[in-house]
Amino acid sequence: MPRTRSSRPTQATIAAATGFSVPTVSKALRADSSISRKTQDIVLAAAADLGYPLPSTQDPAAEEGASPFKRIAVLFDTVNNAYATEILGGMLRTVDELGATLQVRHIGVSADQMGPDATLLTRELAARTADGADALILVTTPVSADIVTFAHEHDLLLLSIDPATPPPPGMVTLSATNWRGGVQAAEHLISLGHRRIGIVAGPDSSTPTIERLAGFRFACSRAGIEVDESLLTHGPYLYSTGVVHGSFLLESENPPTAVFALNDAIAGGILEAARRHGIRVPEGLSVIGFDDTSIASLCSPQVTVIRQPLQEIGAEAIRTVMNALNEGRSLGSPVELQTTLVVRGSTAAPAR
């Protein structure tokens, strides 16, 4: 027997009756200071007429003039990786410190596996994730002008962390210094004496991929070293990418003496590819990763990495959004946090 749809009014019902957006209705019901008193009165009157349940008493903190909790929506492409865990950890720690609440959702697949409808899917899920929120943070998802328009129409602050596609005008981004990280990786390998360097990169449309490769190419060019395009491959930011593409590089006619993996999962896969081919790391092959997640320290040998402060990136995203909400202003300019080289056991001078 089919279930009957509940007739209980929702915030969407109030929005339809008043002509306001759902986020505006949600803020008005919470007496958010960013909503005018006139709008709050209209929303509360409509809610009462429709039978929407209202709190019987106001929060004492609100009576004293304190700002109500802000709601921040976060949409990940996927959370089944060490990168997302670190980002989310920083966010959760900081919302507790700043008195905000977090609404978290994920698409369920990595951005490079979404297909041609990736931006539409992101837009639809972003709308659901942001229902009743004051701000929306996208993490490694595709971004589009349509999402910027949606955020503007719904009075949402919008921030993207490591966008999977080049950000459109009006999109504020937050990331590590990816370009500088690419420079640091190249300089480290070149300083050890490597000249034939393979690269296993992420998807070629990914903004972090583009920036890290650009930095790596710049450092090689400055050192008078030409990047061999036959040793550059692209794939998802996955362990399996490192295994498959690492094997391809090691089986080439003139294999590299070092490989730059554009994230730690790929680096771990390259170490496995080397093991399968009977090549010792770092004696026969140097490997450098990017991120400094737990994967890098759990590998044997531990992986030399370009560290990006992932927990701090998550924390800074929340701080940036909360400061803008509390001060009633826009987010401002893109933000970058510094990368650092962490030398471990997976890199050494090439064998003579």
HELIX and SHEET records of a PDB file:
HELIX    1   1 GLN A   11  THR A   18  1                                   8    
HELIX    2   2 VAL A   22  LEU A   29  1                                   8    
HELIX    3   3 ARG A   37  LEU A   50  1                                  14    
HELIX    4   4 PRO A   60  GLU A   63  1                                   4    
HELIX    5   5 ALA A   82  LEU A   98  1                                  17    
HELIX    6   6 ALA A  111  GLN A  113  5                                   3    
HELIX    7   7 ALA A  118  THR A  129  1                                  12    
HELIX    8   8 ALA A  145  GLU A  153  1                                   9    
HELIX    9   9 ASN A  178  LEU A  192  1                                  15    
HELIX   10  10 THR A  207  ARG A  222  1                                  16    
HELIX   11  11 GLU A  229  LEU A  231  5                                   3    
HELIX   12  12 TYR A  239  LEU A  250  1                                  12    
HELIX   13  13 ASP A  264  ARG A  276  1                                  13    
HELIX   14  14 SER A  294  LEU A  298  1                                   5    
HELIX   15  15 LEU A  310  GLU A  327  1                                  18    
SHEET    1   A 6 ALA A 100  HIS A 106  0                                        
SHEET    2   A 6 LYS A  70  PHE A  76  1                                        
SHEET    3   A 6 ALA A 135  VAL A 139  1                                        
SHEET    4   A 6 LEU A 157  ILE A 161  1                                        
SHEET    5   A 6 VAL A 172  ALA A 176  1                                        
SHEET    6   A 6 VAL A 335  LEU A 337  1                                        
SHEET    1   B 6 LEU A 232  HIS A 234  0                                        
SHEET    2   B 6 ILE A 197  ALA A 201  1                                        
SHEET    3   B 6 ALA A 258  ALA A 261  1                                        
SHEET    4   B 6 SER A 286  ASP A 291  1                                        
SHEET    5   B 6 THR A 304  ARG A 307  1                                        
SHEET    6   B 6 THR A 340  VAL A 342 -1                                        
END                                                                             
